[in-house]
Amino acid sequence: MPTHEWTMAGDEYGSPPRPRRKTRPIVALGVLGFLGLVTALFLIGVPGGSTPSLGPKNYRTSVDCQVNTVGSRGTVTISGTITGDAARYSVTVEVLDSASQQRIGVQTFEVRGTTTFGGTTEAQAPIGSAGIECKITKVA
């Protein structure tokens, strides 16, 4: 009969088991989490920061145009207001001939630190007797 037992527990022979390396996956998850947070803050905009918001902006606008013609050429004076929750806007105004709905002018305004915008643009086609219409085509 045998006088000893064969076990692997506690023997000093063979290689010790390798510890599992958890450091790399934890660091990788931390870096991905940080990048996700930075991306989310960039997309929603940081309050008080200079990072532009890429999401939808709440705003209210109005625009008015006056035309001055000399012969078949003219200039259009645009004036408008914008109020909302952003510190800056890019407002594109399109000027149309009322009768033909043909675009006769377009201008983009960068609005920062104020609620008003305006300027003068040259009419690119003869203006009909029905006058002009102005409309805001894009706000960013």
The first five atom37 places (N, CA, C, CB, O) and aatype in JSON, in Angstrom:
{
  "aatype": [12, 14, 16, 8, 6, 17, 16, 12, 0, 7, 3, 6, 18, 7, 15, 14, 14, 1, 14, 1, 1, 11, 16, 1, 14, 9, 19, 0, 10, 7, 19, 10, 7, 13, 10, 7, 10, 19, 16, 0, 10, 13, 10, 9, 7, 19, 14, 7, 7, 15, 16, 14, 15, 10, 7, 14, 11, 2, 18, 1, 16, 15, 19, 3, 4, 5, 19, 2, 16, 19, 7, 15, 1, 7, 16, 19, 16, 9, 15, 7, 16, 9, 16, 7, 3, 0, 0, 1, 18, 15, 19, 16, 19, 6, 19, 10, 3, 15, 0, 15, 5, 5, 1, 9, 7, 19, 5, 16, 13, 6, 19, 1, 7, 16, 16, 16, 13, 7, 7, 16, 16, 6, 0, 5, 0, 14, 9, 7, 15, 0, 7, 9, 6, 4, 11, 9, 16, 11, 19, 0],
  "atom_mask": [
    [1, 1, 1, 1, 1],
    [1, 1, 1, 1, 1],
    [1, 1, 1, 1, 1],
    [1, 1, 1, 1, 1],
    [1, 1, 1, 1, 1],
    [1, 1, 1, 1, 1],
    [1, 1, 1, 1, 1],
    [1, 1, 1, 1, 1],
    [1, 1, 1, 1, 1],
    [1, 1, 1, 0, 1],
    [1, 1, 1, 1, 1],
    [1, 1, 1, 1, 1],
    [1, 1, 1, 1, 1],
    [1, 1, 1, 0, 1],
    [1, 1, 1, 1, 1],
    [1, 1, 1, 1, 1],
    [1, 1, 1, 1, 1],
    [1, 1, 1, 1, 1],
    [1, 1, 1, 1, 1],
    [1, 1, 1, 1, 1],
    [1, 1, 1, 1, 1],
    [1, 1, 1, 1, 1],
    [1, 1, 1, 1, 1],
    [1, 1, 1, 1, 1],
    [1, 1, 1, 1, 1],
    [1, 1, 1, 1, 1],
    [1, 1, 1, 1, 1],
    [1, 1, 1, 1, 1],
    [1, 1, 1, 1, 1],
    [1, 1, 1, 0, 1],
    [1, 1, 1, 1, 1],
    [1, 1, 1, 1, 1],
    [1, 1, 1, 0, 1],
    [1, 1, 1, 1, 1],
    [1, 1, 1, 1, 1],
    [1, 1, 1, 0, 1],
    [1, 1, 1, 1, 1],
    [1, 1, 1, 1, 1],
    [1, 1, 1, 1, 1],
    [1, 1, 1, 1, 1],
    [1, 1, 1, 1, 1],
    [1, 1, 1, 1, 1],
    [1, 1, 1, 1, 1],
    [1, 1, 1, 1, 1],
    [1, 1, 1, 0, 1],
    [1, 1, 1, 1, 1],
    [1, 1, 1, 1, 1],
    [1, 1, 1, 0, 1],
    [1, 1, 1, 0, 1],
    [1, 1, 1, 1, 1],
    [1, 1, 1, 1, 1],
    [1, 1, 1, 1, 1],
    [1, 1, 1, 1, 1],
    [1, 1, 1, 1, 1],
    [1, 1, 1, 0, 1],
    [1, 1, 1, 1, 1],
    [1, 1, 1, 1, 1],
    [1, 1, 1, 1, 1],
    [1, 1, 1, 1, 1],
    [1, 1, 1, 1, 1],
    [1, 1, 1, 1, 1],
    [1, 1, 1, 1, 1],
    [1, 1, 1, 1, 1],
    [1, 1, 1, 1, 1],
    [1, 1, 1, 1, 1],
    [1, 1, 1, 1, 1],
    [1, 1, 1, 1, 1],
    [1, 1, 1, 1, 1],
    [1, 1, 1, 1, 1],
    [1, 1, 1, 1, 1],
    [1, 1, 1, 0, 1],
    [1, 1, 1, 1, 1],
    [1, 1, 1, 1, 1],
    [1, 1, 1, 0, 1],
    [1, 1, 1, 1, 1],
    [1, 1, 1, 1, 1],
    [1, 1, 1, 1, 1],
    [1, 1, 1, 1, 1],
    [1, 1, 1, 1, 1],
    [1, 1, 1, 0, 1],
    [1, 1, 1, 1, 1],
    [1, 1, 1, 1, 1],
    [1, 1, 1, 1, 1],
    [1, 1, 1, 0, 1],
    [1, 1, 1, 1, 1],
    [1, 1, 1, 1, 1],
    [1, 1, 1, 1, 1],
    [1, 1, 1, 1, 1],
    [1, 1, 1, 1, 1],
    [1, 1, 1, 1, 1],
    [1, 1, 1, 1, 1],
    [1, 1, 1, 1, 1],
    [1, 1, 1, 1, 1],
    [1, 1, 1, 1, 1],
    [1, 1, 1, 1, 1],
    [1, 1, 1, 1, 1],
    [1, 1, 1, 1, 1],
    [1, 1, 1, 1, 1],
    [1, 1, 1, 1, 1],
    [1, 1, 1, 1, 1],
    [1, 1, 1, 1, 1],
    [1, 1, 1, 1, 1],
    [1, 1, 1, 1, 1],
    [1, 1, 1, 1, 1],
    [1, 1, 1, 0, 1],
    [1, 1, 1, 1, 1],
    [1, 1, 1, 1, 1],
    [1, 1, 1, 1, 1],
    [1, 1, 1, 1, 1],
    [1, 1, 1, 1, 1],
    [1, 1, 1, 1, 1],
    [1, 1, 1, 1, 1],
    [1, 1, 1, 0, 1],
    [1, 1, 1, 1, 1],
    [1, 1, 1, 1, 1],
    [1, 1, 1, 1, 1],
    [1, 1, 1, 1, 1],
    [1, 1, 1, 0, 1],
    [1, 1, 1, 0, 1],
    [1, 1, 1, 1, 1],
    [1, 1, 1, 1, 1],
    [1, 1, 1, 1, 1],
    [1, 1, 1, 1, 1],
    [1, 1, 1, 1, 1],
    [1, 1, 1, 1, 1],
    [1, 1, 1, 1, 1],
    [1, 1, 1, 1, 1],
    [1, 1, 1, 0, 1],
    [1, 1, 1, 1, 1],
    [1, 1, 1, 1, 1],
    [1, 1, 1, 0, 1],
    [1, 1, 1, 1, 1],
    [1, 1, 1, 1, 1],
    [1, 1, 1, 1, 1],
    [1, 1, 1, 1, 1],
    [1, 1, 1, 1, 1],
    [1, 1, 1, 1, 1],
    [1, 1, 1, 1, 1],
    [1, 1, 1, 1, 1],
    [1, 1, 1, 1, 1]
  ],
  "atom_positions": [
    [[0.81, -1.17, 0.0], [0.0, 0.0, 0.0], [0.86, 1.25, 0.0], [-0.93, -0.01, 1.18], [1.93, 1.3, 0.62]],
    [[0.37, 2.27, -0.73], [1.18, 3.5, -0.79], [1.11, 4.27, 0.52], [0.7, 4.4, -1.95], [0.09, 4.3, 1.2]],
    [[2.21, 4.87, 0.82], [2.28, 5.63, 2.06], [2.2, 7.13, 1.83], [3.55, 5.31, 2.79], [2.25, 7.89, 2.8]],
    [[2.07, 7.57, 0.61], [1.96, 9.02, 0.33], [0.95, 9.25, -0.79], [3.35, 9.63, -0.06], [0.65, 8.34, -1.56]],
    [[0.42, 10.48, -0.87], [-0.55, 10.81, -1.9], [0.08, 11.74, -2.92], [-1.81, 11.45, -1.29], [0.96, 12.54, -2.61]],
    [[-0.38, 11.6, -4.14], [0.11, 12.47, -5.21], [-0.88, 13.61, -5.43], [0.32, 11.67, -6.52], [-2.02, 13.38, -5.84]],
    [[-0.46, 14.82, -5.15], [-1.3, 16.0, -5.41], [-0.45, 17.06, -6.07], [-1.93, 16.54, -4.11], [0.78, 17.04, -5.99]],
    [[-1.13, 17.99, -6.73], [-0.41, 19.09, -7.36], [-0.48, 20.34, -6.49], [-0.98, 19.38, -8.77], [0.19, 21.33, -6.78]],
    [[-1.24, 20.31, -5.48], [-1.39, 21.48, -4.64], [-0.15, 21.66, -3.77], [-2.64, 21.38, -3.76], [0.28, 20.74, -3.08]],
    [[0.4, 22.85, -3.83], [1.49, 23.21, -2.93], [2.84, 22.61, -3.3], [0.0, 0.0, 0.0], [3.79, 22.75, -2.54]],
    [[2.96, 21.95, -4.47], [4.28, 21.44, -4.76], [5.12, 22.53, -5.39], [4.2, 20.21, -5.67], [4.57, 23.48, -5.95]],
    [[6.38, 22.43, -5.32], [7.28, 23.46, -5.8], [7.82, 23.14, -7.18], [8.43, 23.64, -4.83], [8.76, 23.79, -7.65]],
    [[7.26, 22.19, -7.83], [7.74, 21.81, -9.15], [6.82, 22.39, -10.22], [7.82, 20.27, -9.29], [5.64, 22.61, -9.96]],
    [[7.35, 22.63, -11.41], [6.56, 23.17, -12.5], [6.52, 24.7, -12.45], [0.0, 0.0, 0.0], [6.98, 25.32, -11.49]],
    [[5.98, 25.28, -13.49], [5.92, 26.74, -13.54], [4.69, 27.25, -12.79], [5.9, 27.24, -15.01], [3.64, 26.62, -12.81]],
    [[4.85, 28.38, -12.15], [3.71, 28.95, -11.42], [2.66, 29.45, -12.43], [4.16, 30.11, -10.47], [3.02, 29.81, -13.55]],
    [[1.4, 29.48, -12.05], [0.37, 29.98, -12.96], [0.61, 31.47, -13.25], [-1.04, 29.76, -12.37], [1.03, 32.22, -12.36]],
    [[0.33, 31.91, -14.51], [0.52, 33.31, -14.9], [-0.63, 34.15, -14.37], [0.63, 33.45, -16.46], [-1.8, 33.79, -14.51]],
    [[-0.31, 35.25, -13.77], [-1.4, 36.13, -13.33], [-2.07, 36.75, -14.57], [-0.87, 37.24, -12.35], [-1.4, 37.05, -15.56]],
    [[-3.36, 36.95, -14.5], [-4.08, 37.55, -15.62], [-3.77, 39.04, -15.65], [-5.61, 37.31, -15.51], [-3.77, 39.72, -14.63]],
    [[-3.5, 39.51, -16.83], [-3.18, 40.94, -16.99], [-4.47, 41.7, -17.29], [-2.12, 41.15, -18.13], [-5.04, 41.58, -18.38]],
    [[-4.9, 42.48, -16.34], [-6.13, 43.25, -16.49], [-5.83, 44.72, -16.72], [-7.01, 43.07, -15.26], [-6.76, 45.51, -16.95]],
    [[-4.6, 45.11, -16.66], [-4.24, 46.52, -16.77], [-4.56, 47.08, -18.15], [-2.77, 46.7, -16.46], [-5.15, 48.15, -18.25]],
    [[-4.19, 46.38, -19.2], [-4.4, 46.9, -20.55], [-5.88, 47.1, -20.89], [-3.77, 45.96, -21.55], [-6.23, 48.16, -21.39]],
    [[-6.75, 46.14, -20.64], [-8.17, 46.39, -20.95], [-8.76, 47.53, -20.12], [-8.98, 45.11, -20.7], [-9.61, 48.28, -20.61]],
    [[-8.33, 47.68, -18.88], [-8.85, 48.75, -18.04], [-8.4, 50.1, -18.57], [-8.4, 48.57, -16.57], [-9.19, 51.04, -18.62]],
    [[-7.13, 50.22, -18.98], [-6.62, 51.47, -19.55], [-7.33, 51.77, -20.87], [-5.09, 51.39, -19.76], [-7.71, 52.91, -21.13]],
    [[-7.52, 50.74, -21.7], [-8.2, 50.94, -22.98], [-9.63, 51.43, -22.77], [-8.21, 49.64, -23.8], [-10.08, 52.34, -23.46]],
    [[-10.35, 50.85, -21.83], [-11.72, 51.31, -21.54], [-11.72, 52.73, -20.99], [-12.39, 50.37, -20.54], [-12.62, 53.51, -21.32]],
    [[-10.75, 53.07, -20.18], [-10.65, 54.43, -19.66], [-10.42, 55.45, -20.76], [0.0, 0.0, 0.0], [-11.05, 56.51, -20.77]],
    [[-9.53, 55.14, -21.69], [-9.25, 56.05, -22.81], [-10.48, 56.19, -23.69], [-8.06, 55.55, -23.63], [-10.82, 57.3, -24.1]],
    [[-11.15, 55.07, -24.01], [-12.36, 55.15, -24.82], [-13.47, 55.95, -24.12], [-12.87, 53.74, -25.14], [-14.18, 56.71, -24.78]],
    [[-13.6, 55.79, -22.82], [-14.59, 56.56, -22.07], [-14.29, 58.05, -22.11], [0.0, 0.0, 0.0], [-15.19, 58.87, -22.28]],
    [[-13.02, 58.4, -21.96], [-12.61, 59.81, -22.01], [-12.89, 60.39, -23.39], [-11.11, 59.96, -21.65], [-13.43, 61.5, -23.5]],
    [[-12.54, 59.67, -24.45], [-12.8, 60.15, -25.8], [-14.3, 60.3, -26.06], [-12.18, 59.21, -26.83], [-14.72, 61.24, -26.73]],
    [[-15.09, 59.39, -25.54], [-16.54, 59.5, -25.68], [-17.09, 60.73, -24.97], [0.0, 0.0, 0.0], [-17.98, 61.41, -25.5]],
    [[-16.57, 61.02, -23.8], [-17.0, 62.21, -23.05], [-16.63, 63.49, -23.79], [-16.38, 62.21, -21.64], [-17.44, 64.41, -23.89]],
    [[-15.41, 63.55, -24.31], [-14.98, 64.74, -25.05], [-15.84, 64.92, -26.3], [-13.49, 64.63, -25.44], [-16.24, 66.04, -26.62]],
    [[-16.14, 63.84, -27.0], [-16.98, 63.92, -28.19], [-18.38, 64.4, -27.83], [-17.05, 62.56, -28.89], [-18.94, 65.24, -28.53]],
    [[-18.94, 63.87, -26.77], [-20.29, 64.29, -26.35], [-20.32, 65.77, -25.98], [-20.77, 63.44, -25.17], [-21.25, 66.48, -26.35]],
    [[-19.31, 66.23, -25.26], [-19.26, 67.65, -24.9], [-19.1, 68.53, -26.13], [-18.12, 67.91, -23.92], [-19.67, 69.62, -26.19]],
    [[-18.33, 68.08, -27.1], [-18.17, 68.86, -28.32], [-19.49, 68.95, -29.08], [-17.08, 68.24, -29.21], [-19.83, 70.01, -29.6]],
    [[-20.23, 67.84, -29.14], [-21.48, 67.84, -29.89], [-22.57, 68.68, -29.24], [-21.96, 66.44, -30.06], [-23.37, 69.28, -29.94]],
    [[-22.62, 68.72, -27.92], [-23.66, 69.51, -27.26], [-23.2, 70.92, -26.95], [-24.11, 68.83, -25.99], [-24.03, 71.78, -26.66]],
    [[-21.9, 71.17, -27.01], [-21.38, 72.5, -26.71], [-21.23, 72.7, -25.23], [0.0, 0.0, 0.0], [-22.12, 72.37, -24.45]],
    [[-20.11, 73.24, -24.83], [-19.83, 73.49, -23.43], [-20.36, 74.88, -23.09], [-18.31, 73.36, -23.11], [-19.98, 75.84, -23.76]],
    [[-21.22, 75.03, -22.06], [-21.73, 76.36, -21.72], [-20.59, 77.31, -21.37], [-22.71, 76.26, -20.55], [-19.71, 76.98, -20.57]],
    [[-20.62, 78.49, -21.98], [-19.61, 79.49, -21.7], [-18.34, 79.3, -22.5], [0.0, 0.0, 0.0], [-17.46, 80.15, -22.44]],
    [[-18.23, 78.23, -23.23], [-17.04, 77.99, -24.03], [-17.18, 78.55, -25.42], [0.0, 0.0, 0.0], [-18.24, 79.06, -25.79]],
    [[-16.11, 78.47, -26.19], [-16.15, 78.99, -27.55], [-16.41, 77.89, -28.56], [-14.86, 79.69, -27.87], [-16.37, 78.15, -29.76]],
    [[-16.68, 76.68, -28.11], [-16.95, 75.58, -29.01], [-18.35, 75.74, -29.59], [-16.81, 74.23, -28.28], [-19.32, 75.87, -28.85]],
    [[-18.47, 75.73, -30.93], [-19.79, 75.87, -31.51], [-20.63, 74.62, -31.27], [-19.69, 76.16, -33.0], [-20.12, 73.5, -31.25]],
    [[-21.9, 74.84, -31.1], [-22.81, 73.73, -30.91], [-23.24, 73.19, -32.27], [-24.04, 74.16, -30.09], [-23.63, 73.95, -33.15]],
    [[-23.16, 71.89, -32.44], [-23.54, 71.28, -33.69], [-24.97, 70.79, -33.68], [-22.61, 70.16, -34.02], [-25.5, 70.39, -34.72]],
    [[-25.6, 70.8, -32.56], [-26.98, 70.35, -32.45], [-27.94, 71.43, -32.87], [0.0, 0.0, 0.0], [-27.52, 72.52, -33.26]],
    [[-29.24, 71.15, -32.79], [-30.24, 72.15, -33.17], [-30.23, 73.33, -32.21], [-31.63, 71.52, -33.21], [-30.0, 73.18, -31.01]],
    [[-30.47, 74.51, -32.76], [-30.52, 75.74, -31.97], [-31.95, 76.26, -31.99], [-29.52, 76.81, -32.52], [-32.64, 76.17, -33.0]],
    [[-32.38, 76.79, -30.87], [-33.69, 77.43, -30.8], [-33.49, 78.91, -31.09], [-34.37, 77.21, -29.4], [-32.63, 79.55, -30.48]],
    [[-34.27, 79.45, -32.01], [-34.12, 80.85, -32.36], [-35.43, 81.37, -32.95], [-32.96, 81.04, -33.36], [-36.32, 80.61, -33.33]],
    [[-35.5, 82.7, -33.01], [-36.63, 83.4, -33.63], [-36.03, 84.48, -34.52], [-37.63, 84.01, -32.54], [-35.15, 85.21, -34.08]],
    [[-36.5, 84.59, -35.76], [-35.92, 85.54, -36.7], [-36.98, 86.4, -37.37], [-35.12, 84.81, -37.76], [-38.16, 86.04, -37.42]],
    [[-36.53, 87.52, -37.87], [-37.33, 88.34, -38.77], [-36.36, 89.04, -39.72], [-38.23, 89.39, -37.98], [-35.23, 89.35, -39.34]],
    [[-36.82, 89.29, -40.93], [-35.97, 89.94, -41.93], [-36.82, 90.87, -42.78], [-35.24, 88.88, -42.82], [-37.99, 90.6, -43.05]],
    [[-36.21, 91.96, -43.2], [-36.89, 92.94, -44.05], [-35.9, 93.39, -45.11], [-37.43, 94.16, -43.21], [-34.7, 93.52, -44.84]],
    [[-36.4, 93.63, -46.32], [-35.54, 94.06, -47.42], [-36.15, 95.27, -48.12], [-35.32, 92.9, -48.42], [-37.37, 95.38, -48.23]],
    [[-35.3, 96.14, -48.57], [-35.69, 97.3, -49.37], [-34.83, 97.28, -50.63], [-35.53, 98.65, -48.58], [-33.63, 97.0, -50.56]],
    [[-35.44, 97.59, -51.76], [-34.69, 97.58, -53.02], [-34.6, 99.02, -53.55], [-35.38, 96.65, -54.07], [-35.55, 99.79, -53.46]],
    [[-33.44, 99.34, -54.08], [-33.2, 100.61, -54.76], [-32.76, 100.27, -56.18], [-32.12, 101.49, -54.01], [-31.75, 99.59, -56.36]],
    [[-33.51, 100.74, -57.19], [-33.18, 100.4, -58.57], [-32.74, 101.64, -59.33], [-34.37, 99.75, -59.28], [-33.22, 102.75, -59.09]],
    [[-31.81, 101.42, -60.23], [-31.37, 102.44, -61.18], [-31.31, 101.74, -62.53], [-29.97, 103.08, -60.78], [-30.39, 100.97, -62.79]],
    [[-32.28, 102.0, -63.36], [-32.38, 101.3, -64.63], [-32.75, 99.85, -64.39], [0.0, 0.0, 0.0], [-33.73, 99.56, -63.7]],
    [[-31.97, 98.93, -64.96], [-32.26, 97.51, -64.78], [-31.47, 96.89, -63.64], [-31.98, 96.76, -66.07], [-31.63, 95.71, -63.36]],
    [[-30.62, 97.65, -63.0], [-29.8, 97.15, -61.9], [-30.3, 97.71, -60.58], [-28.3, 97.52, -62.11], [-30.97, 98.75, -60.55]],
    [[-29.99, 97.02, -59.5], [-30.42, 97.51, -58.21], [-29.6, 96.94, -57.07], [0.0, 0.0, 0.0], [-28.82, 96.01, -57.25]],
    [[-29.8, 97.52, -55.91], [-29.19, 97.01, -54.69], [-30.3, 96.72, -53.69], [-28.16, 98.01, -54.1], [-31.34, 97.38, -53.67]],
    [[-30.06, 95.73, -52.87], [-31.03, 95.34, -51.86], [-30.4, 95.56, -50.49], [-31.48, 93.85, -52.04], [-29.31, 95.07, -50.22]],
    [[-31.1, 96.28, -49.64], [-30.66, 96.51, -48.27], [-31.42, 95.54, -47.37], [-30.89, 97.99, -47.84], [-32.65, 95.55, -47.33]],
    [[-30.68, 94.72, -46.66], [-31.26, 93.68, -45.8], [-31.06, 94.08, -44.36], [-30.63, 92.28, -46.08], [-29.97, 94.5, -43.97]],
    [[-32.11, 93.94, -43.56], [-31.98, 94.15, -42.11], [-32.82, 93.09, -41.4], [-32.42, 95.61, -41.69], [-33.94, 92.78, -41.83]],
    [[-32.27, 92.55, -40.33], [-32.99, 91.5, -39.63], [-32.57, 91.38, -38.19], [0.0, 0.0, 0.0], [-31.61, 92.0, -37.74]],
    [[-33.31, 90.55, -37.47], [-33.0, 90.26, -36.07], [-33.08, 88.75, -35.86], [-33.97, 91.01, -35.1], [-33.81, 88.04, -36.55]],
    [[-32.31, 88.3, -34.89], [-32.36, 86.9, -34.48], [-32.16, 86.84, -32.97], [-31.28, 86.05, -35.23], [-31.24, 87.47, -32.44]],
    [[-33.0, 86.12, -32.3], [-32.87, 85.9, -30.86], [-32.97, 84.4, -30.6], [-33.96, 86.69, -30.05], [-33.71, 83.69, -31.28]],
    [[-32.21, 83.95, -29.63], [-32.25, 82.53, -29.31], [-31.27, 82.18, -28.23], [0.0, 0.0, 0.0], [-30.79, 83.04, -27.49]],
    [[-30.99, 80.88, -28.13], [-30.17, 80.38, -27.02], [-28.69, 80.23, -27.36], [-30.7, 79.06, -26.57], [-27.93, 79.73, -26.53]],
    [[-28.27, 80.66, -28.54], [-26.85, 80.55, -28.92], [-26.19, 81.92, -28.9], [-26.71, 79.9, -30.32], [-26.86, 82.95, -29.01]],
    [[-24.88, 81.93, -28.75], [-24.12, 83.18, -28.72], [-23.76, 83.65, -30.13], [-22.86, 83.02, -27.89], [-23.42, 84.81, -30.32]],
    [[-23.84, 82.75, -31.1], [-23.51, 83.14, -32.47], [-24.34, 82.34, -33.46], [-22.01, 82.94, -32.75], [-24.73, 81.2, -33.21]],
    [[-24.6, 82.98, -34.61], [-25.38, 82.36, -35.67], [-24.76, 82.72, -37.01], [-26.87, 82.8, -35.6], [-24.07, 83.73, -37.14]],
    [[-25.01, 81.9, -37.99], [-24.72, 82.2, -39.38], [-26.07, 82.18, -40.09], [-23.68, 81.16, -40.02], [-26.72, 81.14, -40.18]],
    [[-26.49, 83.34, -40.6], [-27.82, 83.49, -41.18], [-27.68, 83.78, -42.67], [-28.62, 84.63, -40.46], [-27.0, 84.73, -43.07]],
    [[-28.31, 82.95, -43.49], [-28.3, 83.16, -44.94], [-29.66, 83.67, -45.38], [-27.93, 81.84, -45.7], [-30.69, 83.06, -45.09]],
    [[-29.65, 84.82, -46.07], [-30.88, 85.46, -46.54], [-30.88, 85.41, -48.07], [-30.99, 86.94, -46.02], [-29.89, 85.75, -48.72]],
    [[-32.0, 84.99, -48.62], [-32.16, 84.91, -50.07], [-33.17, 85.97, -50.49], [-32.62, 83.49, -50.52], [-34.21, 86.14, -49.85]],
    [[-32.87, 86.7, -51.57], [-33.75, 87.73, -52.11], [-34.32, 87.21, -53.43], [-32.99, 89.1, -52.32], [-33.59, 86.81, -54.33]],
    [[-35.67, 87.22, -53.52], [-36.36, 86.69, -54.69], [-37.19, 87.78, -55.37], [-37.26, 85.51, -54.3], [-37.71, 88.68, -54.71]],
    [[-37.29, 87.68, -56.69], [-38.23, 88.51, -57.43], [-39.64, 87.97, -57.12], [-37.92, 88.51, -58.99], [-39.88, 86.78, -57.3]],
    [[-40.54, 88.81, -56.67], [-41.87, 88.35, -56.24], [-42.66, 87.68, -57.36], [-42.67, 89.51, -55.71], [-43.33, 86.68, -57.12]],
    [[-42.59, 88.21, -58.56], [-43.39, 87.66, -59.65], [-42.85, 86.33, -60.15], [-43.45, 88.66, -60.8], [-43.61, 85.37, -60.29]],
    [[-41.56, 86.25, -60.43], [-41.0, 85.04, -61.04], [-40.41, 84.06, -60.02], [-39.93, 85.43, -62.02], [-40.11, 82.92, -60.38]],
    [[-40.26, 84.48, -58.78], [-39.62, 83.69, -57.73], [-38.17, 83.33, -58.09], [-40.42, 82.41, -57.45], [-37.62, 82.35, -57.59]],
    [[-37.57, 84.13, -58.98], [-36.17, 83.95, -59.35], [-35.29, 84.6, -58.3], [-35.88, 84.54, -60.76], [-35.57, 85.7, -57.83]],
    [[-34.21, 83.9, -57.94], [-33.29, 84.46, -56.94], [-32.47, 85.57, -57.59], [-32.35, 83.36, -56.36], [-31.84, 85.39, -58.63]],
    [[-32.52, 86.73, -56.94], [-31.76, 87.87, -57.46], [-30.63, 88.28, -56.53], [-32.69, 89.04, -57.7], [-29.84, 89.16, -56.87]],
    [[-30.55, 87.66, -55.38], [-29.46, 87.97, -54.46], [-29.46, 87.02, -53.28], [0.0, 0.0, 0.0], [-30.49, 86.46, -52.91]],
    [[-28.29, 86.86, -52.69], [-28.14, 86.02, -51.5], [-26.97, 86.56, -50.69], [-27.92, 84.51, -51.88], [-25.96, 86.98, -51.25]],
    [[-27.11, 86.54, -49.39], [-26.03, 87.0, -48.52], [-26.08, 86.24, -47.21], [-26.13, 88.54, -48.28], [-27.16, 85.93, -46.69]],
    [[-24.9, 85.94, -46.67], [-24.77, 85.26, -45.39], [-24.17, 86.22, -44.37], [-23.9, 83.97, -45.52], [-23.19, 86.9, -44.66]],
    [[-24.77, 86.27, -43.2], [-24.32, 87.14, -42.12], [-23.83, 86.31, -40.95], [-25.46, 88.09, -41.67], [-24.46, 85.32, -40.58]],
    [[-22.72, 86.69, -40.38], [-22.2, 86.09, -39.15], [-22.65, 86.98, -38.0], [-20.62, 85.93, -39.18], [-22.22, 88.13, -37.9]],
    [[-23.51, 86.47, -37.14], [-24.1, 87.25, -36.05], [-23.48, 86.78, -34.74], [-25.66, 87.11, -36.02], [-23.68, 85.63, -34.34]],
    [[-22.73, 87.66, -34.07], [-22.07, 87.32, -32.8], [-22.23, 88.49, -31.83], [-20.56, 86.99, -33.02], [-21.97, 89.64, -32.17]],
    [[-22.65, 88.17, -30.65], [-22.72, 89.18, -29.59], [-23.8, 90.23, -29.8], [0.0, 0.0, 0.0], [-23.82, 91.24, -29.09]],
    [[-24.69, 90.04, -30.73], [-25.77, 90.99, -30.99], [-26.97, 90.21, -31.5], [-25.33, 92.09, -32.01], [-26.88, 89.01, -31.76]],
    [[-28.1, 90.88, -31.65], [-29.29, 90.21, -32.18], [-29.68, 90.74, -33.54], [-30.46, 90.37, -31.21], [-30.66, 90.28, -34.13]],
    [[-28.92, 91.71, -34.07], [-29.27, 92.31, -35.35], [-28.22, 91.98, -36.41], [-29.43, 93.84, -35.21], [-27.06, 91.74, -36.09]],
    [[-28.65, 91.98, -37.65], [-27.74, 91.81, -38.77], [-28.27, 92.6, -39.94], [-27.57, 90.32, -39.14], [-29.46, 92.91, -39.99]],
    [[-27.41, 92.92, -40.87], [-27.85, 93.66, -42.04], [-26.7, 93.99, -42.95], [0.0, 0.0, 0.0], [-25.53, 93.86, -42.6]],
    [[-27.07, 94.42, -44.15], [-26.08, 94.78, -45.14], [-26.75, 95.03, -46.48], [0.0, 0.0, 0.0], [-27.97, 95.01, -46.6]],
    [[-25.92, 95.27, -47.48], [-26.41, 95.57, -48.81], [-25.8, 94.57, -49.78], [-26.07, 97.02, -49.23], [-24.61, 94.25, -49.7]],
    [[-26.61, 94.08, -50.7], [-26.15, 93.17, -51.73], [-26.67, 93.64, -53.08], [-26.59, 91.71, -51.45], [-27.74, 94.24, -53.16]],
    [[-25.93, 93.37, -54.12], [-26.34, 93.77, -55.46], [-27.37, 92.8, -55.99], [-25.13, 93.85, -56.41], [-27.23, 91.58, -55.84]],
    [[-28.41, 93.32, -56.61], [-29.41, 92.47, -57.26], [-28.79, 91.92, -58.54], [-30.74, 93.26, -57.56], [-28.25, 92.68, -59.34]],
    [[-28.88, 90.62, -58.73], [-28.18, 89.98, -59.84], [-29.03, 89.85, -61.1], [-27.71, 88.62, -59.42], [-28.55, 89.33, -62.1]],
    [[-30.24, 90.3, -61.08], [-31.12, 90.23, -62.26], [-32.06, 91.43, -62.2], [-31.94, 88.87, -62.3], [-32.22, 92.04, -61.14]],
    [[-32.67, 91.78, -63.32], [-33.64, 92.89, -63.28], [-34.78, 92.58, -62.31], [-34.2, 93.17, -64.69], [-35.24, 91.44, -62.21]],
    [[-35.22, 93.59, -61.62], [-36.27, 93.43, -60.62], [-37.6, 93.77, -61.27], [-36.0, 94.33, -59.38], [-37.76, 94.83, -61.88]],
    [[-38.56, 92.86, -61.14], [-39.87, 93.04, -61.75], [-40.7, 94.08, -61.01], [0.0, 0.0, 0.0], [-40.32, 94.57, -59.95]],
    [[-41.84, 94.4, -61.6], [-42.72, 95.43, -61.02], [-43.41, 94.96, -59.74], [-43.76, 95.85, -62.03], [-43.91, 95.79, -58.98]],
    [[-43.45, 93.65, -59.5], [-44.11, 93.14, -58.29], [-43.24, 93.31, -57.04], [-44.45, 91.67, -58.48], [-43.73, 93.11, -55.93]],
    [[-41.98, 93.66, -57.21], [-41.12, 93.88, -56.06], [-40.29, 92.65, -55.71], [0.0, 0.0, 0.0], [-40.07, 91.78, -56.54]],
    [[-39.85, 92.61, -54.46], [-38.97, 91.53, -54.01], [-39.51, 90.88, -52.76], [-37.56, 92.05, -53.76], [-40.37, 91.43, -52.07]],
    [[-39.01, 89.69, -52.47], [-39.28, 89.0, -51.23], [-37.93, 88.59, -50.63], [-40.22, 87.74, -51.46], [-36.99, 88.28, -51.35]],
    [[-37.86, 88.61, -49.31], [-36.67, 88.13, -48.61], [-37.09, 86.98, -47.72], [-35.99, 89.27, -47.78], [-38.15, 87.0, -47.09]],
    [[-36.24, 85.98, -47.69], [-36.5, 84.89, -46.77], [-35.18, 84.33, -46.25], [-37.32, 83.77, -47.46], [-34.16, 84.32, -46.94]],
    [[-35.24, 83.89, -45.03], [-34.06, 83.27, -44.42], [-34.07, 81.8, -44.83], [-34.07, 83.42, -42.83], [-35.02, 81.06, -44.55]],
    [[-33.0, 81.39, -45.52], [-32.94, 80.02, -46.03], [-32.12, 79.09, -45.17], [-32.4, 80.02, -47.41], [-32.26, 77.87, -45.27]],
    [[-31.25, 79.64, -44.32], [-30.4, 78.78, -43.49], [-29.96, 79.52, -42.24], [-29.17, 78.28, -44.28], [-29.57, 80.69, -42.31]],
    [[-30.03, 78.84, -41.11], [-29.5, 79.35, -39.85], [-28.64, 78.25, -39.26], [-30.64, 79.78, -38.86], [-29.1, 77.13, -39.05]],
    [[-27.4, 78.57, -38.99], [-26.5, 77.58, -38.41], [-25.81, 78.16, -37.2], [-25.46, 77.1, -39.43], [-25.0, 77.48, -36.56]]
  ]
}
